[in-house]
Amino acid sequence: MKSFNRFGPSSSETYARLEACRLFDGPVKAFWAQFARTCGELSDAAAVRVMVKVEGVWRTAAGWPESREFPFGVQTAGFVEAADRAAREGAFLLPAVADGAPGLLMLALTTGDTADRSLLVVAVNPGHAEDLELAASVLRLATDTPLLYQRQRQLERVRLDVAHYAQALEVLAATNVQTRFLSVIMALVNELAARHGCVRVSLGWRVGPIIRLKAVSGTDRFERRMEVAQRLEAVMEEAAEQDEEIAWPAWPESDAVRRDHEIYATGERLAGLLSVPVRINGDPVGVLVLERALDAKPFAEADALALRVVADQVARRLDDLYRNDRWFGARWAAATREWLAGFLGPKQTWIKATAIVCAVLLAFSVLVPLPYRVNANFIVRAEALLHLPAPFEGYLGTVNVRPGDLVRAGDLLLTLDQSDLLVERAAALAERQRFMSEAERFEADQKLADLSAARAALAQAQARVELVEYRIARSEMRAPFDGVVVDGDLRERIGAPVRPGDVLMKVSRLEGLYVEMRVPERDIDLIADSKTAEIAFAARPEDTFAVDIERIEPAAQVEREGNVFVVRGALAGERAEWLRPGMSGIAKVESESRTLAWIATHRLVDFLRLKLWW
């Protein structure tokens, strides 16, 4: 049997290797290769394979060592069955069938994708059961490494998105200072040239059916008849016709035509060339072209993504300025000035009457308080709710009740199949009788040693009989008190297997029902002094019932929609016969009187106060 030291690394070295693998930031294929190697070194394995189930077939994603064949056939029926079992149960161990032969260890990997099934398959030599258990204890530390790698990739994508949007906002801030089309596009190309390390950034705009060069960074004037300008317009036309980002040198997965890009980049001796369309409603109306010198790095796909965000953000304003060459704020100001001049004149009586009515309604909404109630979801709960678990492993026999049935203390709810237990009891009784006979015979022959052994076996057989009889008695599950069955419709599961601890039924008392209201955290201060509430059940929305508030739980509970405070209340009056635990609906908790203006705007006001305070 291996000792822990046989695996090589100490605890600190183990964690160091795992940490290096978890911080890996390369491509997926390289990650799986490093992960397989790390697991192989940690467990001193003979061979390691990372298997991924794709379209129902287990395929090898990575292996270590690459030059060594795996000692088990990964496409055999037995291997596939073992892999499916390991994916379901989390682990599978197959000890060696002979000395010197390797054992097989399979561990399910956590990737964060419920549809993705991945396994770590390790061949351990020697492959005794103890060796496999020891290897499993070490490798379980690494099963969540793929999940961490996936989350790091997601965080990196989020970080890039945030950086791209931040850059877009900064570019917008720099261009919004200008109010004329030419001033804005000059500010745009100069800003992009500085941010992306470009020797030149150009912008072309669609004039009729073709793209015309409109701005070049670093210069206010250029001659459109120059050969370089014409070749640059050809580059823009090539990107606009294909309506996609085109880079030179080309990216591995891009199949765009880049003939004009190559001609221009070669002639200008550039290290990188990137064209990004500027779109309005999905149609390209302009093209941004970025150039980098020979001593710079070529453009990557991340650069194109960042520029796409910038282009989408500036496109609408550039289009408006190009059409009107006037800032939209000035046009809005002029339109407002004309409207006010007409409103204050001697005409438009209906508009003035509408304004007066609106002023009266506004004054009413601001000055007249009205009753206000806080909405909250509620559920009816019971003071006593008993779970009835399966006492031992077996099969369902009979089921006498279903959810909603009223039961009394001692009523038979369900039974487990006793056939196996009866057979087992018969065998145990026979075994007890046999040992009893042997004890009597040994006592008669005065064989004291054998008599002592027979009596010990007799006691063991008696204990087994008592255990079986105990299970037979426990196979009948009865109601512990008067109440109602709230969960456990097992009629369609008769004959199905059950495991110890499986909750088969839930029985609740009908006495002591109370209402549990869940008030959002943002409204808890509005009901701090409230004493009453009204509820309406989803099953009976036409009726409302009064509730007396007993207490508010001091600690909030975290839910998917946000934090909530639990408010407990008792139903006023007599309990309705149809009321059952688990029923739910909407509660309205009484609060202070508020004006219509406050009711309509307090959510927005609270949001702004929370976001804009300093």
C-alpha positions, 0 to 999 in steps of 0.5 A: 500500500502507498503512503502519502509520501509516495505521492511525492509533494507535501501539503504545501507543495500540493496546494502550490501546484493546485494554486498554479493550475487554478490561476491558469489564464491560457486557452481551454486546451492548454488548461486541460493539459496542465490540469491532467499533468498536475493531477498526475503528479499529485497522485503519482499516477501511471496515466491520467485522462480528462474525459468529456461527454459530448453528444452522449459519447465520452471523449478524451480532452487531455492526457498525461503523459502524452506519449503513454497509452492509457492502460484501460480501453476508454471505448469499451462498454465496461469503461463507459458504464463505469464513467456514467456511474462516476458522473452520477455518483461523483466517484468510481474506484476499480481495484486491480484484479492482480498484483502489479496491475493498475487500478482505475479511479474516476472522479466527477469534475465540477465545471459550473455547467449542469449540461457538461459532464467531465471526469478525471480518469486516473490509472494508479499502479499499484492499484489496491483499494487502499491506494485508490482511496489515498489517491482519491483523497488527494485528487478531490482537492482538485475537482473544483479547479475547472470551475475556478478556471471557468469563473476566471474566464468569465471574470476576465470577459466581464472585466474586458466589457467594463473596460470597453464601456468605460473607454466608450464613455471616456471617448464620448466625454471627449467628443461631447465637448464639440458641437459640430460634425467636423469638430466631433470626428476630429476629436474622435479620431485623435482620441482613438489614436492616443488610446490605441497607440496608432500612427493614424486613425481615419474616419470615412462617412457614407456620401450617397452610395460610397464612403468618403474620407472625412477625418484623419488624426493629427491633421486638419486638412488632407487632399482627397485626390492623393493616392494614399487617401484613395487607397484608404477609401478603398479599405473603408469600402471593403469593410463597409461592403462586408459589414464586419471588422477586418484586421490585417494580419488576419485573425485565425477564425476570420474568413473576410476578404482583405485584399485592399487591406493587405495592399494598403498595409504593405504599401504603408509598411504597417504592423497592423490595420483594423477597420470597424464599421459605424452602424445605424440601425444595423446598416454601416454609415461610416468606417473607422480605420486604425493603423499601427507602425512596425514597432507596435503589436498587431490588432487583436480581437479584443481591440475590435470589440472595444472599438465596436462599443465606441462605434455603436455609442458615437454612431447616432450622434455623428449621424444627427450632426452630419444631417443637421450639423447642429447640436440636438440641445440647441434644436430642443431649446428652439422648439421649446421656445416656440411652444412657450410663445404659442402657449402664452398667447391669446389662443390654445384655450384647451391646452390652458384648461388642461394645464389648470386641471393638471395643476389642481391634480398636482396640488391634490396629490401633494397636499392631501394624505391618503391611507397607504399600505405595504404589499408583501407575500405571505404563507400560512405555516403551522406551529408543528410540522412532522417529517416522517422519514423512511426508517430503513432501506426497502420498498413502498408497500401500501399508501392509505392517505394523500396530501390534504387528508385529515388524519387522527393520532394512530391512523395507519398512513403507509407501510413498507413491503415486509416480504423481505423482512419476513423471509429474513425473520424466518431465516433468523429464527431458524438460525437461532434454533440451530444454535440453540440445538448446538448449545444443548448438544455441547452442554450434554457432551460437556464441551465447554469451549464449544458451548461458549461459542454456541451460546455467543452465536445464539446471542448474535442470532437472537439479536438479529431476530430482534432487529428484524422484528423491530424493522417489521414494527417500524414498517408501519408508519402511523400518524403521531397526532391529529392533523392533515397530510401536507406533503407526500403523494406516494400512490404512484410510487408503490413498489419503488425503493426508499432509502433511510432518511428519505422523507415520505410524508409530512403531517401538520397540526391544524391548531396553531396556524399563523401567517408569515409575511415577507416584507421587502427591506426597503419597506420595513421602516414603513411598518415599524409601528403597524399592528394590523394587516389584511390578507387575500389568499390566491385560492380565494382572492375575493375574500380578505381576512384581518391579521393581528401582527405579533412580531417582526423578526429582527434579522433579514433573510436573503432571497433571490429578489433581495433581503426581506424581513419576516413579519408574523401575525395571527388570523383574527376570528375563527379559523376557516375549515378550508384553511391549510398550511402552505396556502399563500397570497398577498398581504397589505400591512397598514402604514401611515397616511401618505400623499399620492405624490409620495406614493408615486415617487418615493421609490425613485427618490429612495433609489436616487438618494441611495445612488447619489449620496456622498 
